[in-house]
């Protein structure tokens, strides 16, 4: 019972600090360290054992942080940083912008406002497979798709909500959560994507597209009638986002596609003779793009200088994502070491509907954590590592329990007013973040419910 009390107090404390706009990684790290310290004081057992234990209770608390930094920076964290470097390099040479421009161009020839909006959302979610950064993709879409949606006849509120939802399901093999999901289930990343994630996601995507069409149309009509929005909100105006990308030829749009193509071809699904890792595929694409860009610019100096964007992208992702993940895992370690999580899991597992009860409890926990923190990574990395053992206890399929948590974490991030993507899109569209999520929350809620039931039949 003491463990459960510690868990409740820790979660409430972390949520309070984040809601009060404290630096989220710092808040999670702070609460996590205090929780570990409390557990050290009240528990007769050491919180750390084995070769990496310091044999001094106070130092063991810090050693846990050391262990997490070492394991994440060298393993999954490095993969995430390479993804960030790749995305930054594609931005630098204009390849990401070329892909987005080429993808959204057909929308300008259509005349049905809300059909344009839904098709734009479909394109955005497809682009998220190749551009895994939700905020990065949203900024590109604010330059390219946002004016088209406004010109098509939807309000800027609906257009902004569409772009906030562009990365809501985090589909594909190259996202941080997807990599962790495949690692926890011992599956190839493409196998996890196509045979688990996609099976759960496609019914939810249908719900998303249909509900988005009707909900935004209803909001626009009601808000226009009540005076919350005016006809000026339907006028086509350019986004205040400035595209810093160079004008790149259309064939550059192929570069961001190369890693996914390579991962698919050299996977157990097609050809097993060559083992292909995510980082290797990303580096191959980067080097290929580097050579082509050098030939096109005819400047070795410019060609090599463009690699600086790769290095800067890695560093940026370390501060924004990898460090957040480590802080979230320190927080999760505090919850786990308290024994409260195990008590809750055992209590849920003992119910008649053990697997379903455990699955429901984890969905609710991850959903709330993602909404409060505004980060799908923080919530998923905090709780997903607990799933394989818990699923084994209740006889559930771990992969089909982990994947919906990953999808839910992205969905709830797109519902959060404090998420980076929400704040970025709100600032560029001149809207309050709460106005934007007022439009995204109903759609995301229905999509989340669809994910919940879609996965349940496979658990």
Secondary structure, DSSP 8 states (H G I E B T S, - for coil): -HHHHHHHHHHHHHHHHHHTT--HHHHHHHHHHHHHHHHHHH-SS-S--STT--SSHHHHHHHHHHHHHHHHHHTHHHHHHHHHHHHHHHHHHTHHHHHHHHHHGGGGG---HHHHHHHHHHHHHHHHHHS--HHHHHHHHHHHHHHHHHHHT--HHHHHHHHHGGGSS--SSSSHHHHHHHHHHT--HHHHIIIIIHHHHHHHHHHHHHHHHHHHHHHHHHHHHHTSS-GGGGS----S----S----GGGGGGGGHHHHHHHHTSTTT--SS---HHHHHHHHHHHHHHHHHHHHT-HHHHHHTHHHHHHHHHHHIIIIIHHHHHHHHHHHHHHHTTHHHHHHHHHHTSTTHHHHHHHHHHHHHHHHHHHHS-HHHHHHHHGGGHHHHHHHHT--HHHHHHHHHHHHHHHHTT-TTSHHHHHHHHHHT--HHHHHHHHHHHHHHHHHHHHHHHHTT-
